[in-house]
Structures are given as structure tokens and as C-alpha cells.
Amino acid sequence: MNVYDEAHSLAKAIKESGEFKEFDRMRKEIEQDAEVSKMLGEFQKLQIELQTAQMTGSQPSADTIQRMQSLGTMLATKPLAARFMQTEAAFSVMMNDVFKIIGEAVGLQ
């Protein structure tokens, strides 16, 4: 068994999964809506800022937290954005499960 061949098979299975296909379809749909695309990009940027602050032990600014909450509320009112975030979450859960399975298999818990 060649590990690289198996990795390519796993990549193919992921691309053929319902979670990926729906995520990819929604991602392409989002690209067609400049307003929602820009809002999602800003939201993701703020998420990364918050995660970085948490990982480094620093406190995110109140402004950053407020901007993220406000943007999250606005995105929740946009059906396209809400559907995209749901499909993105489902895809992320699947990928996290795959990483967990591999990690456990090789003793990296």
C-alpha cells in the first residue's frame, strides 16, 4: 500500500462527498454576490484575528468583538450567507472528523 496513493483516494472521496459538493456550490454562488462575499471575507478575517488572540493569550479588542458580532448579525439576515455558513460548518465538521481519525490511527491525540 502506497500512502500517497491512499491520500489521493481520500482527496477524491472528499471531493465526491455531499458536504464538499454543497460547500463548493455555495462558495461559487457567494462569489456572484459581491456584497455578501465582501461581508463574509471581513467576518472570516475577524474570526482569524480572534482565534490568533486566543492562541497567543492576548485579549481581542472590544472593537473587534463588536464588529464581529454586528457583522454576524447582518450575515444571519442574508439567506445566502446563512446557507453558506451552514454548508461551510458541515464541511468543516467532516474534515475535522477525518483529521481526528487519522490522528488517532497514528497515536496523535
Sequence and secondary structure as in RCSB ss.txt:
>XXXX:A:sequence
MNVYDEAHSLAKAIKESGEFKEFDRMRKEIEQDAEVSKMLGEFQKLQIELQTAQMTGSQPSADTIQRMQSLGTML
ATKPLAARFMQTEAAFSVMMNDVFKIIGEAVGLQ
>XXXX:A:secstr
  HHHHHHHHHHHHHHSHHHHHHHHHHHHHHT HHHHHHHHHHHHHHHHHHHHHHHT    HHHHHHHHHHHHHH
HT HHHHHHHHHHHHHHHHHHHHHHHHHHHTT  
